[in-house]
Amino acid sequence: MDLISSVGTSLLAFVFVLGVMIFVHELGHYAVAKSLGIRVEVFSLGFGPRILGFTRGDTDYRVSLLPLGGYVKMAGETYDEDLTGSEEEFLSRPKLHRFAVAVAGPVMNIFLAWFLLAVSYTAGVEVAAYRGQPAVIGVIVPDSPAERAGLQLNDRIVSIDGEPTPSWAQVELTIGTSPNQTLRLGLEREDGSRVDKEVTTKTQGTSELGTIGAGPSFPWSIEGVDPVSPAAEADLREGDAILYVDDSDGKRANGFYEIPPFVESRAGQPLLFTILRQEQILEKTITPVKMGDMVRIGIKGKELVKLDIERYGPVEAVVKSFRRNVQITGLTFYIVGKIVTGRASLKTMSGPIEIARYSGAAASSGLIHLMGFMALVSLQLGIFNLFPIPILDGGVIALLAVEGLIGRDLSLAVKERIFQVGFIFLVLLMGVVIFNDISKNLPFFD
């Protein structure tokens, strides 16, 4: 039942998110066309056969069968129509008018992203506190690139390839977008000395993001205690956080990833657990024992990632949203550039299945999370539609620019061939992203 509920939530959230994105995009085309006196024949959410709708004036407003897009059909929009030269026809209007109609859809998506993020910042956005903190290494995975390169606990990553990295946010971004690449990390050691280490990243997860196997240390938040266990005898409780564990030889394990193997390798040895309970620090001596097939103390838990709330006044929220969208736009072109040059995998791209999954997760986390996700999708949709790919808005804009530069219209045969190539490219691209989605969500692709 939980699986059915999760799938249902994801589907509903996906339809809502994509529906809003499509509606806003097509509304941009529609509004500018109508304001210029171009006749709009169809305003459709979805492609394919008409399911329902109504007609008002010259326009059929409809919902169509396939929900993965939408369109505005204008009079005299295609080259195979018999054009009369009427001002109501799209292709009979000046290039500036056609440019305004084409660019309006992506601009509306970009505006929506800015608006949604501004509202989110006004209401308050949850962010992981560690991302704004200095990149001090608290965990190093055994046999990871970080360990092999000689990185140490409590090293602070101050630069990557000469670029300053004042926080974990910058470090994660740079490493995540650099899979299978050698990076030069500038480190500041506990004694204040500076060293440089070259680390070759590896890929992580189905999205093939880069990782070095090192990160911040997070406490172990206890979610449950076995009633018959050493943890219960020591009065560990749900909600406690294990900060670190010491053994009698002076060795210490920090955080969620180090503690389990540390405990498992010390059966029958008393260990000192340092616990955080409602802002009070406690110390508990607990001896791990064999429980079933494993050496344990009898708890289950998860990483305790502290969250901060970023909240701004209306003016600050608008400025913050603008800057954030500019930052994401720059990152988008950076990643696209890496994909084009072969320095990043096509698997970093996602399609409708992944959007549905993330839509469901965002919706389950609350309205603010959903608005933030919608802002990201809307911005990406706006940017993608501005790429100079034939049959997209960016392709129309690029074609208008070329015709403006050469001082004449291209022939009908040339335009048809250009749009055929664009259609084939989009079909292939859609195939790639759907395959990526399937490979990320079905176990037999692992």
Helices and strands as residue ranges (DSSP letters): H 2-35, E 40-56, E 59-74, G 90-92, H 95-123, E 125-128, G 129-132, E 139-140, H 145-148, E 156-160, E 163-164, H 168-176, E 182-188, E 194-200, E 202-204, E 209-211, E 214-215, E 220-225, H 230-233, E 241-246, E 252-254, H 255-264, E 271-277, E 280-286, E 289-291, E 294-296, E 299-303, E 307-310, H 314-340, G 346-348, H 352-365, H 367-386, H 393-406, H 412-441, G 443-445
